[in-house]
Amino acid sequence: MVPATVPYFVLDHGYSYVAVSGLTLAAALGSSIPQPFIGVLVDRHRLDWLAAAGVAVAGLGFGLSGLVGGWYPAVWTLILISGLGVAMFHPAAGRAARAAAGDSSSAMSVFAAGGSVGFFLAPVLATPVLVHFGVPSTVLFVIPALVVAAFLLRRHQAARAVAATPRTGADQWRPFLALTGIEVVRSAAFFGVNTFIELYWLTHLHSGRGRAGAALAVFLVGGVIGTLLGGRIADRVGSVRTVRWGALAGLPALAGLAFTGGPILPLIFAALAGVALNIPFAVLVKLGQDYLPSRPGTAAGVTLGLGVSIGGLFAPLFGLTAQHHGPAGVFVLLCLTPIPAFLLGLLLTDPSRTKSPVR
């Protein structure tokens, strides 16, 4: 919801590009930095109830951010709190999802696609509400967050009785660090597109608000497709190859998005960019848990945390670029991101070939 609301903070409160990128930074700080530490706690103490609490905190922080007017410090703090709710959710949810998915990348991609669907639904739901009622209407989205949190809390009692089979093998930190680097690059590219694509359509392609919202929706639908497609590809050709192919596919997709014009072609490349950037998403989550078999919560906290959130830490860089060169400059910069992602992918190893024997 935060990237979907950013253009309306610009339009309703007159925030600069740097200011709105600061809101994305707040969400990233709250969600990405605490997640690995929360993952350690989840592995040690089975804090599965954090999934429900995280949804509630995320919804409350975001929903209240529109009610404080244009007072930037209050908005920034509430978005930070919302990000903390995301940090609470992912490690517990990722651990439970892997226990249910087993070794199937396709099954894990269904869980990861839930997040991608959320990214898609945000502009679809938020745009008409924000257009008609303005930024204060964010409070309406507190209700579904609390409903889902209550449902998860009820399911928590049943889930406690199910003990996951412990995974065995030595933790492989070196390829896990390379994987973490790929997540950082992938997330930066995703957040850059997600945050500035509507402003790019409005200011560079000179489209209306409706078409700009459609561009974001097309990009996010591509993300859902890419997430599900990546899991199926990984089950057939292997996780490492899928990650590398996804990085390579990002180069022409992002270049087409940055350098084409007209009413149709940029939309096509927006969809392709969404597919390419998300092909490795679920695969990286599962691969991270394969590298750290004894720490599934920690691995999920890092991979999901970085994959969903840490790209926002690059928001000030993108904001400064947009301030001096417009949103079009941001998309030119994003064309470079697949290169380090592919190079880091060369450092990944097949976890099935390096597992320690089970004792």
N, C-alpha and C positions, 0 to 999 in steps of 0.2 A: 504493500500500500504506500510506502514512503516514496519510492520513485514515481508512482502514478500520481501522487499529490504534488510533487515538486513544481510542475508548471503553474499550478494554481496559487502556490505561495508567491511565485513571481508576479502573476497577474493581479492577485487580490491585495498583496501586501507590499509589492514593489521590491522584493528581495533581489539582490544582484545574483549573477551566476555563481560567484564565489560563496555568497551566503547560502544559497540552496544546496551547493555541493557540500557545505558544512553540515547540513542536515543529514545527507547521505553518510558523511563521515561519522556523525553521532550514532547513527544506527549501526555502522560497522564497528565502532569502538565498543559499543555495548554488547554486541553479539559475538564478535570474533575473538577478542582478547580473553574473555572468561571461559570460552568453551573448552579448551584443552584441560583446564583445571577442574571444571565441572565434570568432564569426562573421567578424570582420575577418581573423583569422588563417587561417580556412578559405578565404576568398576569395583571399587572397594566396598561400597555400602549398599549397592542396589537401590539407588534413590529413583525408582521408576515413577514416583508421583510427580517428579519434576516436569514430566511431559505436560501434564495437565496445568500445573502452576505456570509453566512457561507460556502457554497459549493465553492464559488469562492476563498475565502481566504485559505481554506483547500487545494484546488488544486494548487494554486500558491505557497504556502509554501513548499509543498512536491515536486512539479515539479522543483523548483529552487534549492532544496537541493543537487541534483546531479551535479550541474554546478560549485560548489565552490571547486572542487578537494577534497583533503583529509584534508582540513582545518577544524578540528573538531568543534571549537567554532561556525563557520558559519553554518555548517550542523546542529548542535544542535539547534541553534536559529531559523533556518528556519523550522525545524520539530516542534518546540514549536509554531511558528506562525500557522503552519498547524493545530495543535491541537486546537488552539483558534478558527479556522474556524469551527471545529466540535462542539465546545461549543456554537457557535452562532446558529448552525443549529437545534440542538435537541429540545430545549424547545419549539420553535415556531412550528416545525414540529410535535412534540408529542402532543401539544395542539390541532392542527388541525386534527390530525389522530383520537384522541379520540372523537372529535366532530362528525366525520364521522362514526366511528365504533359503537358509542353508548355503550351498555353493552355487546357486543359480543366479547368474548376473541378470537374467530376464526378470526374475522375481524381485531382485533388489531394485531394478529399474522402475518397477511399478510403485514402490515406496518413494523413490526419488522423484518420479513423475508427479506425485502428489504435490510436491513443492513447486514443480514447474506449472502445474495447473493453477496453483495459488497465485503465481506471478501473472498468469494469463487472466484470471478472474478479477484481479485487482483493478486494472484499468476498465474492464468491461463493466464492473459494478460501480467503480468510483466516478468515472467520467460523467455519466448523466446526473448523478447526485451532486457532484461538485459544480457542474455547469449551472444547475438550477438553484442550489442552496448555498453555494460558496464553501469556503474552507471549514466553517464551524460544523458542517454536516459530517465530519469525520467521526463525531460521537456516535452516529448510528451504527458504526461497525464494531462498537464495543459489544453489542448484543450477541452476534454470532460467535464472537470469541468466547464469551462467558458460557454460551450453550455448549460449545465444543469442549471447553475445559471441564464442565460438569460431566459430560459424557465420558471423557477420558478418566476422570477421577472415579467414576463408578466402575469402569472396566479395570481399573488398577487393582482392585481387590481380587478379581478373578485371575489377573495376570500373575499375581504374586505366588499363586499356587503352582504355576508352571515353571519348572526349573530348566533352564537352557543347558544343553550338553556342553561341557567345557571344551574349548578347542586347545589343541596341543601344538607344540613346535616352538622353535626359537624366534624371538623378535628380530626383525631385520630392519635396523634403523637407517642404514645408508640409502637403500632404494626408497624407503618411506620419506626421507628428507627430499629426495628428488621429486617424488610424487607431490609432496607439499608445495614445492616450488611451482609445479604445473598448476595446482589448484589456485595459487595466488595469481598467476598470469591469466588463467581462464576466467577467474572471478573478476579481475580488473576489467577485462574486455567485456564481460557480460554486464557489469555494472555501468561501464561507460556507455554502452549502447542503450541500456535500459533507462538510464537517467536522462540522456540527451536526445533520444530519438524523436520525441515529440517536438522539442524545441528546434531540432534540425529541420523537421518538416515545416514548422511554422515560419522560421526565419530564413532558411536557405532555399527550400523548395517552394516557399510562399503558398502553403496550403492552409486550409481552415482547420479549426480545432477538431472537427469530426474526422477528417482524413489523418490528422496527426495521431489521434487516439487509435485509429485503425492500423496505422503503421506499428505502433507499440504492440497492439494485439496480435498482428501477424508475426512479429518477431517472437512473441512469447508462445504462440501456437507452434511455431517452428521449434521452440525449446522443448515443448512437451513431446513432439514427434522425435526429436533428436535424443532425448533421454530414454524413451522406450526403444528406439532403434539401436542405441549404443549397447544396451543389455543383450539384445538378440545377436548383434555382431560379435560381442565378446564371447558368448557361449559357443560360437562357431569357429572363430579364428584366434581367440585368446584375448585377455585383457590388455596386455602390453601393446599388441598391434593396434587394437582399437583406439587406445589413447593416442598413439602416434598418428594414425590416420585422421583422427578428429582434429589434431593440431594442423595438419597439412590442409585439410578441407577448409579451415578457417581463413586461410590467406586469400583465396579468390573470392570467398563470400564477403569478407569485410571490405576488400578492395572494390568490389562491385557496388556495395552499399555507399561507399565514400565518393565514387567517381562517376556514377550514372545519374541521369536526370529524367524528367518526364513523370507522368502520373502512375505508370505501371512498373517499369523496370526496377526502381528503387524498392518497391514493395516486394518484388520477387526476391531480391537480394537480402532484404530484411528477413524474410522467411528462411532463406538458406543460411544466413548468419546465425539465426536461432538454432537451426538444426546442427550446424557444425560446432558451435560453442558448447552444446549440451550433449553431444555424442559421448564425450568422456565422463560426464558428470557421475552417473550411478556407478560406472565402472571404476572410477577413482575411489568412491566410497567403499566398495567391496574389496578392491585391491589393497587399500590402506588397512583394512581389517585382516586381510591375508598376510600382510607384512608384520602386523602386530597381533598374532592370534590370541595372546593372553590378555590383551587390553582392547577389547572391542569398543567399549565406551569412549576410551581415550582416542582411538583411531577415528571413531565417528565424530567426536568433538572437533578434531582437527580437520578432517576432510569435509564434513558437512558445514562446520563453522567457517572454514576458509572458503569453501565453494559458494556459500550463500552470502557471506558477509564481508570478508576481508577486502574484496574489491572496492568497497566503499572507502577504504583508507587512501585510495588513489584519487578520491573525488576532488580534493583541493587542486591536484595537478590538472585534472580535467577542467575544473572550474577556471583556473588561471588561463588555460589554453583557450577556453570558450570566451573568456573576457577579452582576450587580445585578438583572437582569430575567428571567433564565432563557433557555434556547434560544429560547423564543417571541419574546423581544425581538429576537433576532438576525434572525428571519424578518420581523418588522415593518420593521426597518431595511433589509433587502434589497429590500423593495418599492420603495424610492426609486431603486435603481441603474439601471433602464431609462431614466430621464429624462435624465441626462447622456450616456448612450450614444447616445440618439437625437439630442440636440442636437449632439454631436460628429459624428454621421453626416451632418448637413447641411453640414459643411465638406469632405466628401469630393468629389473630382472623378472623372470618367470618365477613366482613364489612356489609353484609346484615342484620345481627342479632343485630348490634350495631348502626345502623343509627338513628340519631335523627329524630323525626317526622318533616315532611315538614310544614313550617309555611306559 
